[in-house]
Amino acid sequence: MGQYQDLLPNSPVLWCYRREWKGQTLLVIANLSREIQPWQPGQMRGNWQLVMHNYEEASPQPCAMTLRPFEAVWWLQK
């Protein structure tokens, strides 16, 4: 259902994708390694809402950040 776009198809340690369905967009970034990893997204337009994360704190908007080991963050754009 919907459309899936792998945003970092060549990265061995970051899994980043966008999923669009019924007028909404989900953006997911996950660090699949034991090391911290920098993430530099392209320009992210619109209003994003932090939906889920697996560390106590996470960026409320998709922006340049350093992902901690095995950190994953989900944002929803309506």
Residue pairs with C-beta under 8 A, 6 or more apart in sequence:
1 21
2 19
2 20
2 21
2 22
3 19
3 20
3 21
4 17
4 18
4 19
5 17
5 18
5 19
5 20
6 16
6 17
7 16
7 17
7 18
7 41
8 14
8 15
8 16
12 32
13 31
13 32
13 33
13 35
13 37
14 29
14 30
14 31
14 32
14 37
14 39
14 67
15 28
15 29
15 30
15 32
16 27
16 28
16 29
16 30
16 39
16 41
17 27
17 28
18 25
18 26
18 27
18 28
19 25
19 26
19 28
20 26
23 78
24 76
24 77
24 78
25 46
25 76
25 77
26 51
26 74
26 75
26 76
26 77
27 44
27 48
27 62
27 74
27 75
27 76
27 77
28 72
28 73
28 74
29 39
29 41
29 62
29 67
29 72
29 73
30 67
30 70
30 71
30 72
30 73
31 37
31 67
31 68
31 69
31 70
31 71
31 72
32 70
33 69
33 70
34 69
34 70
35 69
36 66
36 67
36 68
36 69
37 66
37 67
38 64
38 65
38 66
38 67
39 64
39 65
39 66
39 67
40 64
41 62
41 63
41 64
44 61
44 62
44 63
46 77
47 77
47 78
48 60
48 61
48 62
48 75
48 76
48 77
49 75
49 76
49 77
49 78
50 58
50 59
50 60
50 61
50 73
50 74
50 75
51 74
51 75
51 76
52 72
52 73
52 74
53 71
53 72
53 73
53 74
54 70
54 71
54 72
55 68
55 71
58 71
58 73
59 65
59 73
61 75
62 73
62 75
67 73
